[in-house]
Amino acid sequence: MSNAGIGFANAVQAYSNVANGQAFGGGSAPKAEAPSEGGEFASLVRSAIDEAIKIGEKSEQLSIQGVNDRADINQVVTAVAEAEVTLQTVVAVRDKVIDSYKEILRMPI
């Protein structure tokens, strides 16, 4: 497994932990009561993260096969590009969520 693959998997896993309510230190974050719609959003985020992990793992597997001359180079390049776009999307969504949270914090009570 390459260092880029390890970084991708770690980044997506960190986002998954936060989506599952785990704090950065590995413990549980305090859970607030959320309306039923919040559960749907959380499941949407979890499924997107799970899909991102699958894409990253597929990319890693094809990269390893490509290094061993067992995969078509076009498939390897496509899988790596897809994983890169997926990670960029996850980071962009994270940034938007953080910006939204900061905006909510700035609202007067």
C-alpha positions in Angstrom: 0.0 0.0 0.0 1.4 3.4 -0.9 1.7 6.4 1.4 -1.0 8.3 -0.7 -3.3 5.3 -0.2 -2.7 5.3 3.5 -3.3 9.0 3.7 -6.6 8.7 1.7 -7.8 5.9 3.9 -6.9 7.7 7.1 -8.6 10.9 6.0 -11.8 9.2 5.0 -11.8 7.1 8.2 -11.3 10.3 10.3 -14.4 11.9 8.6 -16.3 8.6 9.2 -15.4 8.7 12.9 -16.7 12.2 13.2 -19.9 11.4 11.3 -20.4 8.5 13.7 -20.1 10.8 16.7 -16.6 9.9 17.7 -14.3 12.8 18.8 -10.8 13.2 17.4 -9.3 11.5 20.4 -11.3 8.3 19.8 -13.8 8.9 22.6 -17.4 9.8 22.1 -18.6 13.3 21.5 -21.6 14.5 23.4 -24.7 13.7 21.4 -27.5 16.2 21.1 -31.1 15.4 20.6 -31.7 15.7 16.9 -35.0 15.6 14.9 -35.7 12.6 12.8 -34.5 14.5 9.7 -31.0 14.6 11.3 -30.9 10.8 11.2 -31.5 10.8 7.5 -28.7 13.4 6.9 -26.3 11.4 9.1 -27.1 8.2 7.2 -26.6 10.0 3.9 -23.2 11.2 5.1 -22.2 7.8 6.4 -23.2 6.1 3.1 -21.2 8.8 1.1 -18.2 8.1 3.3 -18.5 4.4 3.0 -18.6 4.8 -0.8 -15.5 7.1 -0.7 -13.7 4.4 1.3 -14.7 1.7 -1.3 -13.4 3.9 -4.1 -10.1 4.5 -2.4 -9.7 0.8 -1.7 -10.5 0.0 -5.3 -7.9 2.5 -6.5 -5.3 1.1 -4.1 -5.9 -2.5 -5.4 -5.8 -1.5 -9.0 -2.6 0.5 -8.4 -0.9 -2.5 -6.8 -2.1 -4.7 -9.7 -0.7 -2.1 -12.1 2.7 -2.1 -10.5 2.7 -5.9 -10.8 1.7 -5.7 -14.5 -1.7 -7.4 -13.7 -4.0 -4.4 -14.6 -4.5 -2.2 -17.6 -2.9 1.2 -17.1 -6.0 3.0 -18.3 -8.0 1.3 -15.4 -5.3 2.3 -12.9 -5.3 5.9 -14.0 -9.1 6.1 -14.0 -9.3 4.6 -10.6 -6.7 6.9 -9.1 -8.3 10.0 -10.7 -11.7 8.9 -9.3 -10.2 8.5 -5.8 -8.6 11.9 -6.1 -11.9 13.6 -7.1 -13.7 11.7 -4.3 -11.2 12.9 -1.7 -11.4 16.5 -3.0 -15.2 16.3 -2.8 -15.1 15.0 0.8 -12.7 17.8 1.8 -14.9 20.4 0.1 -18.0 19.2 1.9 -16.1 19.2 5.2 -15.0 22.8 4.5 -18.6 23.8 3.8 -19.9 22.2 6.9 -17.2 23.9 9.0 -18.0 27.3 7.4 -21.7 26.7 8.1 -20.9 25.9 11.7 -18.8 29.0 12.1 -21.6 31.1 10.6 -24.1 29.6 13.1 -21.7 30.5 15.9 -21.6 34.1 14.8 -25.4 34.4 14.8 -26.8 36.6 17.6 -29.0 34.8 20.1 
